[in-house]
Amino acid sequence: MSDDIFEKINQQRKSSRKSVGAALIASVIIHSVIGIVGGVWIIATYINKEETRFVAPPQPKIKIPPQTRQHRMNLAAHEALASKPTFQKRLVSLRETAFALPEAPAVNVDNMLTPDPSAIASSIVSGLANTAGSGSGLGQGGSGGNGLGNAINFLGIDATGKRILLIFDVSGSVVNKAEASGMPLTRIKEETIKFIDKLPADSKFGIIQFVRNYKPFRPELIPATVPNRELARQWINSEWSESGTMSARGKGVVSPKPNGLPPILRAAYKYKPDVIFLVADGSFQRTTVAGGSETVDEDEFEDLLKELNKTAAEKIPLHFIGFQMRDDDTSTWKKLTRRQGGSFKELK
């Protein structure tokens, strides 16, 4: 019986060994299959892998808006002769505000255009033909920046220039003669303000009033901007002398020694104007060393203008506007203004 038991035990051991062996074989087969499938997948993935490509993004399109050529404005800005352009149309607000915008000043557009070669040629011909008084000569606006000046008119005299100097004799004799001629100083003041208001934006101007001493508006020419025009208006209304005298101790008064018109003309040339307007009665006195009075004669004015013309870049046109002048004074200033390329006009 014991043999049967041992035999059964041996059979069970053999059966257990077969089961374990079968399980091991199955496990090996399964793992082998999984390994083979995994290897095939990895190899297939590697073979079919796409190559890396580097692609640059598209360049942005930059559009540069076309720019208009502004030759005259660039030239004016380069020489610092003009203010920024102003416009004639008034700015309009769609809602109520606590203030009102001022009217835009009128701008002469013709003066900002490129000069016509034919006009330049005709002006040269006119200058060679000694055409004086009309201000059409080419050289009159030479120091204004582009060789041609602006067309201007003061008290009936036409001229050209961008740098304008106005000189007024406000002595007692002129006050009386201007009143008798129907052109009192009050009206001259109004005409002067109107003239300054109409100056082109690229102009410069200055004012000098004198008896024997003189009082300048500014020590140099200033641009014809809206603020400067308002300053000139205030100065004319408040500082203009109508008494016929000008004390050396007055505000802003210059008292040269000797006094009179000659040193005033010397000071005027330092302003480097394109054109000078002189309003007077043609007879000019000065104070002597002894304290008396003497008249400046024609020869002295001729010598003075010749001297000043040598110091200037070119001859500066001098326009004379007179009141009830004596015959000899009329002859003198007609001759002097003609030699200076200017005009003579007597208000009667």
Residue pairs with C-beta under 8 A, 6 or more apart in sequence:
71 114
72 112
72 113
72 114
72 146
73 82
73 85
73 112
75 145
75 146
76 82
76 112
76 145
76 202
79 145
81 144
81 145
81 162
81 202
81 204
81 223
82 201
82 202
82 223
83 201
83 202
83 223
83 224
83 225
85 107
85 112
85 201
86 104
86 105
86 107
86 201
86 226
87 104
87 107
88 104
88 106
88 107
89 104
90 101
90 103
90 104
91 101
91 104
93 101
102 226
105 197
105 201
105 226
106 198
107 200
107 201
108 150
108 200
111 150
111 200
111 202
112 202
115 146
115 147
115 148
120 138
120 147
120 148
123 136
123 137
123 138
123 148
124 138
126 134
126 136
126 137
127 136
127 137
127 138
127 139
131 137
132 317
132 338
132 341
132 342
132 343
133 157
133 158
133 342
133 343
133 344
134 158
134 343
135 149
135 151
135 152
135 158
135 159
135 160
135 161
135 275
135 317
135 343
136 160
137 160
137 317
137 341
138 147
138 148
139 314
139 315
140 149
140 159
140 160
140 161
140 274
140 275
140 317
140 341
141 147
141 148
141 149
141 150
141 160
141 161
141 162
141 274
142 274
142 313
142 314
143 163
143 272
143 274
143 313
143 314
144 150
144 161
144 162
144 163
144 274
145 162
145 202
148 160
149 159
149 160
149 161
149 162
149 274
149 275
150 160
150 161
150 162
150 199
150 200
150 202
150 203
151 158
151 159
151 160
152 158
152 159
152 160
152 161
152 164
152 195
152 199
152 203
152 275
153 159
153 195
154 164
154 166
154 191
154 195
154 277
154 319
154 321
155 188
155 191
155 277
155 279
155 321
155 345
155 347
156 321
156 345
157 277
157 319
157 321
157 343
157 345
158 343
159 275
159 277
159 317
159 319
159 342
159 343
160 274
160 275
161 203
161 273
161 274
161 275
161 317
162 200
162 202
162 203
162 204
162 274
163 203
163 204
163 205
163 221
163 271
163 272
163 273
163 274
163 275
164 199
164 203
164 204
164 205
164 206
164 221
164 273
164 274
164 275
164 277
165 205
165 206
165 207
165 208
165 221
165 268
165 271
165 273
165 275
165 276
165 277
166 192
166 195
166 205
166 206
166 207
166 208
166 277
166 279
167 207
167 208
167 209
167 210
167 264
167 268
167 276
167 277
167 278
167 279
167 280
168 188
168 192
168 207
168 208
168 209
168 210
168 279
168 280
169 209
169 210
169 211
169 261
169 278
169 279
169 280
169 281
169 284
170 185
170 209
170 210
170 211
170 240
170 241
170 242
170 244
170 246
171 210
171 211
171 212
171 244
171 245
171 281
172 243
172 244
172 245
173 244
173 281
173 283
174 185
174 244
174 279
174 280
174 281
174 323
175 184
175 185
175 242
175 244
176 244
177 281
177 323
177 324
178 184
178 185
178 188
178 323
178 347
179 185
180 323
180 324
181 323
181 324
181 347
181 348
182 347
183 323
183 347
185 240
185 242
186 242
188 279
189 236
189 237
189 240
192 207
192 236
193 232
193 233
193 236
196 205
196 224
196 229
196 232
196 233
197 229
199 205
199 224
199 229
200 224
201 223
201 224
201 225
202 224
203 223
203 224
204 221
204 222
204 223
204 224
205 221
205 222
205 224
205 232
206 216
206 217
206 218
206 220
206 221
206 222
206 271
206 273
207 216
207 217
207 232
207 235
207 236
208 214
208 215
208 216
208 217
208 264
208 267
208 268
209 215
209 240
209 241
209 246
210 246
210 261
210 264
211 241
211 244
211 245
211 246
212 246
212 259
212 260
212 285
212 286
212 287
213 246
213 247
213 248
213 250
213 253
213 254
213 255
213 256
213 259
214 246
214 253
214 254
214 256
214 264
214 267
215 239
215 241
215 246
215 250
215 252
215 253
215 254
216 252
216 254
216 267
217 232
217 235
217 239
220 271
221 271
221 272
221 273
222 228
239 251
239 252
246 253
247 253
248 255
254 267
256 263
256 264
256 267
258 286
258 287
258 288
258 289
259 286
259 287
260 284
260 285
260 286
260 287
260 296
261 280
261 284
261 286
261 296
261 301
262 286
262 296
262 300
262 301
262 304
265 304
265 305
265 308
266 304
266 308
268 276
269 308
269 311
269 312
269 316
272 312
272 313
273 316
274 316
274 317
275 316
275 317
275 319
275 342
276 316
276 317
276 318
276 319
276 342
277 319
277 321
278 318
278 319
278 320
278 321
279 321
279 322
280 320
280 321
280 322
280 323
281 322
281 323
281 324
281 325
281 329
282 320
282 322
282 325
282 326
282 329
282 330
282 332
282 333
283 295
283 325
283 326
283 329
284 295
284 296
285 293
285 294
285 295
285 296
286 293
286 294
286 296
287 293
288 294
298 332
298 335
298 336
301 332
301 336
302 336
302 339
305 318
305 336
305 339
305 340
308 316
309 315
309 316
315 340
315 341
316 340
317 340
317 341
317 342
318 336
318 337
318 340
318 341
318 342
319 337
319 342
319 343
319 344
319 345
320 333
320 336
320 337
320 342
320 343
320 344
320 345
321 345
321 346
321 347
322 329
322 330
322 333
322 344
322 345
322 346
322 347
323 346
323 347
324 346
324 348
325 333
325 346
330 344
330 346
333 344
334 344
337 343
337 344
338 344
